Each structure stands twice: as C-alpha cells, then as structure tokens.
Amino acid sequence: MKYLLIALTLSLSIPTFAGSCDYSWQSAKDGSSCGDRAADRRPGGR
C-alpha cells in the first residue's frame, strides 16, 4: 500500500504540458503535436 501511495503521488506531480507549446515535443490543448508551432522552434522563442 505504501508503494501505491508513493507511485500515485509521483504521477500526480508530473505536469502534463497540455496547451503550453513551449517545446516541440509537447501537445496543444486540442491534442495535436506542437511541432514547429512551439516556442523553441520560432525565432525569439523561449
């Protein structure tokens, strides 16, 4: 039971990155891949 609680806590603390598009490997809010729309792919991006 202790290991289950630890695993659950860790899984809830990992961000899902939905909608941010800071990096090309993330997903947009609509579920599509950010790809070249991401900030790390645009001039002047993060």
GUKOL-219183 format. One line per field, with one value per residue: x, y, z of N, C-alpha, C, O, CB in turn; residue number from 0; residue in three letters; chain. Coordinates in Angstrom, 3 decimals, m for minus. Glycine has a CB too. Example, Ala and Ser with C-alpha at 12.3 -4.5 7.8 and 13.67 -1.06 7.14 Angstrom:
<sites>
nX <- 13.190	12.850
nY <- m5.690	m2.250
nZ <- 7.800	7.080
caX <- 12.300	13.670
caY <- m4.500	m1.060
caZ <- 7.800	7.140
cX <- 13.200	12.900
cY <- m3.300	0.030
cZ <- 7.800	7.870
oX <- 14.236	13.409
oY <- m3.319	1.138
oZ <- 8.465	8.039
cbX <- 11.308	14.084
cbY <- m4.473	m0.598
cbZ <- 9.046	5.725
i <- 0	1
aa <- ALA	SER
ch <- A	A
</sites>
This chain:
<sites>
nX <- 0.816	1.969	3.796	2.062	0.785	2.979	3.651	1.315	1.342	3.674	2.939	0.916	2.285	3.727	3.845	1.498	1.751	m0.124	m1.194	0.710	2.895	5.669	7.802	8.748	8.040	5.791	2.173	m0.639	m3.606	m5.742	m4.893	m3.199	0.136	2.678	4.999	6.448	5.190	5.889	7.510	10.271	11.053	10.556	11.772	13.087	11.728	11.301
nY <- m1.185	1.204	1.663	2.018	4.436	6.164	5.946	6.963	9.591	10.567	10.364	12.239	14.563	15.085	17.242	17.693	19.152	20.043	22.179	24.256	24.525	25.163	23.629	21.564	18.876	18.746	18.736	20.411	22.132	21.013	18.473	17.982	17.729	20.004	20.664	22.532	24.853	25.435	27.345	26.926	26.456	28.718	31.896	34.020	32.738	30.993
nZ <- 0.000	0.737	m1.352	m3.460	m2.799	m2.942	m5.662	m6.814	m5.850	m7.081	m9.793	m9.962	m9.586	m11.838	m14.524	m17.226	m19.528	m21.363	m23.791	m23.582	m25.404	m25.333	m26.028	m28.806	m28.586	m27.035	m26.444	m27.884	m26.648	m28.020	m28.455	m30.548	m31.920	m30.955	m32.418	m35.029	m34.238	m31.702	m29.076	m28.849	m31.429	m32.885	m34.082	m31.622	m29.655	m26.485
caX <- 0.000	2.873	4.343	0.970	0.624	4.137	3.500	0.213	1.824	4.620	2.247	0.136	3.172	4.339	2.963	1.086	2.170	m1.170	m1.552	1.717	3.695	6.989	8.738	8.148	7.550	4.576	0.885	m1.513	m4.838	m6.624	m4.312	m2.253	1.524	3.072	5.918	7.079	4.480	6.409	8.390	11.676	11.275	10.321	12.764	12.686	11.001	11.959
caY <- 0.000	2.347	1.892	2.519	5.844	6.883	5.981	7.872	10.940	10.940	10.527	13.473	15.721	15.280	18.067	17.075	20.065	20.253	23.534	25.298	24.622	25.741	22.742	20.896	17.531	18.858	18.690	21.572	21.836	20.172	17.142	17.898	17.955	21.398	20.689	23.802	25.971	25.609	28.483	26.588	26.369	30.025	32.938	34.815	31.909	30.784
caZ <- 0.000	0.804	m2.689	m4.292	m2.472	m3.482	m7.116	m7.116	m5.566	m8.132	m11.065	m9.908	m9.538	m13.148	m15.357	m18.485	m20.590	m22.365	m24.166	m23.421	m26.636	m25.141	m26.703	m29.957	m28.239	m26.232	m27.131	m27.746	m25.919	m28.829	m28.549	m31.655	m31.575	m31.134	m33.549	m35.406	m33.602	m30.347	m28.848	m29.084	m32.870	m33.508	m33.755	m30.472	m28.681	m25.195
cX <- 0.866	3.419	3.287	0.757	1.777	4.018	2.395	0.637	2.773	3.914	1.416	1.023	3.849	3.391	2.651	1.448	1.097	m1.417	m0.462	2.542	4.995	8.033	8.024	7.577	6.261	3.325	0.105	m2.778	m5.763	m6.067	m3.317	m0.833	1.903	4.026	6.545	6.363	5.052	7.394	9.850	12.012	11.127	11.452	12.253	11.907	11.820	13.233
cY <- 1.258	2.687	2.435	4.011	6.686	7.023	6.958	9.323	11.423	11.177	11.802	14.713	15.994	16.081	17.395	17.912	20.329	21.737	24.574	25.542	25.384	24.937	21.936	19.517	17.559	18.795	19.965	21.167	20.916	18.766	16.982	18.173	19.402	21.560	22.045	25.027	26.306	26.770	28.143	26.455	27.713	30.990	33.791	34.046	31.713	30.081
cZ <- 0.000	m0.582	m3.651	m4.049	m3.011	m4.991	m7.535	m6.913	m6.659	m9.462	m11.098	m9.940	m10.877	m14.024	m16.685	m19.698	m21.634	m22.589	m24.086	m24.688	m26.444	m25.914	m27.778	m29.635	m27.419	m27.101	m26.876	m27.005	m26.689	m29.045	m29.684	m31.157	m31.840	m32.318	m33.800	m34.843	m32.234	m30.267	m29.132	m30.570	m33.576	m33.153	m32.596	m29.435	m27.422	m25.328
oX <- 0.540	3.497	3.597	0.569	1.562	4.258	2.549	0.316	2.679	4.267	1.234	0.556	4.484	2.256	3.455	1.445	1.422	m1.805	m0.695	2.849	5.382	9.023	6.830	6.703	5.694	3.404	0.173	m2.999	m6.491	m6.685	m2.653	m0.638	1.491	3.879	7.112	6.878	4.733	8.028	10.594	13.189	11.521	12.023	11.103	11.466	12.933	13.907
oY <- 2.249	3.860	3.220	4.769	7.801	8.099	7.691	10.185	12.566	12.109	12.387	15.799	17.036	15.661	16.619	17.391	20.811	22.457	25.710	26.693	26.173	25.489	21.659	19.038	16.504	18.799	20.537	19.980	20.123	17.954	15.950	18.777	19.972	22.480	22.647	26.139	27.351	27.133	28.999	26.349	27.848	30.915	34.229	34.618	32.229	29.831
oZ <- m0.652	m0.949	m4.547	m5.000	m3.485	m5.538	m8.511	m7.732	m7.106	m10.184	m12.165	m10.287	m11.038	m14.251	m17.202	m20.813	m22.719	m21.669	m24.499	m24.998	m27.306	m26.395	m27.665	m30.358	m27.134	m28.329	m25.788	m26.761	m26.091	m29.733	m29.777	m30.102	m32.851	m33.121	m32.888	m34.960	m31.667	m31.258	m29.611	m30.914	m34.734	m32.065	m32.606	m28.439	m27.321	m24.329
cbX <- m0.932	4.028	4.929	m0.328	0.513	5.446	3.193	m1.005	2.523	5.683	1.360	m0.723	4.221	4.687	3.596	m0.394	3.379	m2.470	m2.634	2.636	2.888	7.345	9.418	9.166	8.616	4.589	0.071	m1.859	m5.562	m6.868	m5.391	m2.637	2.434	3.725	5.211	7.141	2.999	7.081	8.244	12.017	10.317	8.955	13.062	11.882	10.642	11.100
cbY <- m0.007	2.060	0.599	1.740	6.020	6.160	4.574	7.547	10.982	9.858	9.328	13.489	15.520	13.924	19.430	16.826	19.523	19.563	23.964	24.935	25.287	25.793	21.806	20.767	16.779	20.157	17.471	22.175	23.110	20.828	16.143	18.891	17.009	21.931	20.249	23.911	25.647	24.326	28.973	25.297	25.377	30.608	33.835	35.962	30.546	30.037
cbZ <- 1.196	1.776	m3.242	m4.008	m0.970	m3.117	m7.652	m6.239	m4.205	m8.294	m11.334	m8.659	m8.471	m13.812	m15.607	m18.474	m21.264	m21.938	m23.344	m22.286	m27.723	m23.643	m25.696	m31.046	m27.468	m25.433	m26.682	m29.130	m25.589	m30.168	m28.707	m32.773	m32.357	m29.858	m34.773	m36.905	m33.469	m29.873	m27.422	m28.371	m33.474	m33.059	m35.000	m30.919	m29.287	m24.276
i <- 0	1	2	3	4	5	6	7	8	9	10	11	12	13	14	15	16	17	18	19	20	21	22	23	24	25	26	27	28	29	30	31	32	33	34	35	36	37	38	39	40	41	42	43	44	45
aa <- MET	LYS	TYR	LEU	LEU	ILE	ALA	LEU	THR	LEU	SER	LEU	SER	ILE	PRO	THR	PHE	ALA	GLY	SER	CYS	ASP	TYR	SER	TRP	GLN	SER	ALA	LYS	ASP	GLY	SER	SER	CYS	GLY	ASP	ARG	ALA	ALA	ASP	ARG	ARG	PRO	GLY	GLY	ARG
ch <- A	A	A	A	A	A	A	A	A	A	A	A	A	A	A	A	A	A	A	A	A	A	A	A	A	A	A	A	A	A	A	A	A	A	A	A	A	A	A	A	A	A	A	A	A	A
</sites>
